[in-house]
Amino acid sequence: MPIQHPIREQIALGEGLQLDFKQTIQNPRKIAKSMVSFANTMGGDLLIGVRDNGSIAGIKSEDEIHMLELAASFHCSPEVAYVVEEIEIEGKIILKAHIPKGKDKPYYSRGDDDKWWVYVRVNDKCILASKTSVDFMRTERNETTLSIGKLEQGILKFIAEREKTTLPEICKKFNLGKRRTSRILVDLMKLQAIRSHTTEKGRVLYLGP
């Protein structure tokens, strides 16, 4: 039996937290959004020239490489690092762009409104990061000794009982101001006790890691 190309195994996994398919790059701003979402989360691979259903479309590699360069350098801030590999399969060319987990988070992408936004990867989607998540990224590298006191334990218990909650609900429950609550939540995120992301209904907090 013929040996299956290794990229086939990756494509068969489907899009997810660390894998995204793009048939082509028509807008560098949209690809920048995907790149920063990987850099801000766990890193991942962009497969360009692959349709959403996993079939091979193929691309003109020089055009797509130029669009990647434009996205990373002009539409991402700071510039997102990546490694690109050209792969031939079924007589067609696809690109595999690997974006490692970033060291200079948060990474921003330029939107169609020319404003800069932070995105993270949640399952197979690029989601606008919550303010709490952005604050966490900014302080993630700080070498601070953290501990969980009675108040933090109470907040964790409250989140666990509800499965997920929001910052205003925590403020109301514990009679805390938003600023103090945000600092506590950032510390709990550093400890990987909770996670936060933005949904259509607003910012949601849930137990981590």
N, C-alpha and C positions, 0 to 999 in steps of 0.2 A: 504494500500500500504506500502511496506517496506520503511524504512527511508534511504535516500541516505547518504552515508558517506560524511562528510564535505570536505574531500580532493577531492572528485569528482567535487565539484563546482569549486575548484581552478584549477583543471586540465582542466575543460571545458573552462576556460578563455583563454587557450593557452599560449604559450610562449610570453613574453613581457618584458617591462622595469624591472620588479621585479620578473620575474618567468622564470626558465630555466629547461628543461627536460634533463636528462641523462639516457640512458638505462643502462650504466655501467660506471665505472671509469677504463679505461685502462691505462691512463697516468696521473700521479699526476700533471705534469706541465700544462696540458690542464685544469684540474679542478681548479688549482691555478689561471689561467687566468680569469676564471669565477668568482672566489671568490673575487679577487681584483677589478674586474669591478663593482661588487655589492657594495663593501666597499667604493669605490671611488665615487659612484653615490648616489643612494637613498636606498641602501640595497635591499635585496630580498631573494627568496627561491630557492634552488636547489632541485628538486625532482629526486631522483636517483632510477632507476628501472622502469622509465616511458619512453616509446618510443616517438619519435618526433610527432607521430600522436595522442598521448594521451592514447594509450593502455598500459595496465599494463604488464611489462615484469618480474618484481620481481628480487631480487638480494640475494646474500649471505651477510647478513648485516655485519658480522665481517670483511670480506675482504674490503668492501666499507668503513667502519668506519676507518680502518687502512689507506686506501688511502687518505681519507679526512684529517686525522691527519698529514700525511706526506706532503700533499699539503700545508696545512695551516702553518705548523711550519718550513718546510725546503725549500719550493718553493715560499713562500710569505715573503715579507719584507716591513714593520714590520709584525709580525705574525697576521693573520686575525682571529678575534674572530668569533665563530659561535656556534649555539645550534642545536644539532641533535635529531630528533625524529624518532623512528621506528614505522611504521604503517603497519598493516595487512589489505589487501583488496583483495578480490577474492581469498582468500587462499594463497596469495603471500605477501612477505615483500618488502616494499619500504622505502626509507629514505627521510626525509624532513630535509634539512640543512638550517637553517635560518642564513643569514649573515646580521647583522645590518649595517647601515650607519657608516662608520669608523670615529673615533675621531682623528686618527693620520695620516691623508692623507698627501701626496700621498702614496698609497700602490703599491708595485712593485711585479711582478711575474717573475720567472726565465724562460727564453725561452730555446728552444732547442739549441741555440747558447751559452748558459750559461751566457748571458747578462740579465740585469734586465730591464723590461719594465713596463710602467704604462698604464693600460687599464681602460676605462669607459664603462658604459652600454648605448647604444643608441638603442631604440626600443628593439628588441630581439637579438641584436648583441653585442659582445665584440669588442670595437673599440680602436685602439691605440690612447692614449691621445696626444693632441698637446702640444707643449712647453708652450704655453700660459695657457692651462688648468692646467698643472703641476705647473707652477708659481703661479697660483691662489690658488691651493690646499695648497701650502706651506705658503701662506700669509693669508689664509682664517680665521685663528684664531686670527690674529692681531687686536687689538681694536683700529682702526684708523678711525678718522672722515674724511669722504670723501664727496666731492661735485662735481657737474657737472658744468663746466664753458663753455664759448663760444666754445672752441675747442672741448670739449667732446660732446657738443650739435651738433656741425657740423658733427662729426664722426657718431653719432647716426642717424642723418638725412640721411647721405650718405649710411649707412647700410640699413636703412628703404627703401630708394628709389630703392636700388638694390636687396632688400630682403636678400641677403647674399653676402659676399665679403671676401677678404683675406687681410692679413697683408701687403704684398707688394703693393696692390692696394690702401690701406689707406695711406701708406708712400708716394706714388707717388701723390695722390690727394692733400694731405696737406703739402707736402714737408717736411716730418719729417724723422728722422733717425729711424732705426728699434728698437734700445734700448728704446728711448723715447716712441715710439708708443706702444711697448710691455707693458711698465709701465702703460700707459693710459688704455690699453685694460684690464689689470689685475684689475685696479681700477673699471672699468665699470662692470667687472664680479663680483666683490665683491658686487656691488650695484644691481646685478642681472639684469642689463640693457641689457647685451649681453651674448651669449654662444659661445663656440668654441669646435669643434671636428675635427678629422682628417678623411678624406675620401680617396678614391683611387686617387683623383685628388689633394690632399693636404689639408692644414688646412683651414677650412671654419668658418667664423664668421657670426652670425645672431642674431637678436634681441631675448632677453630672456623674462621672466626667464626660 
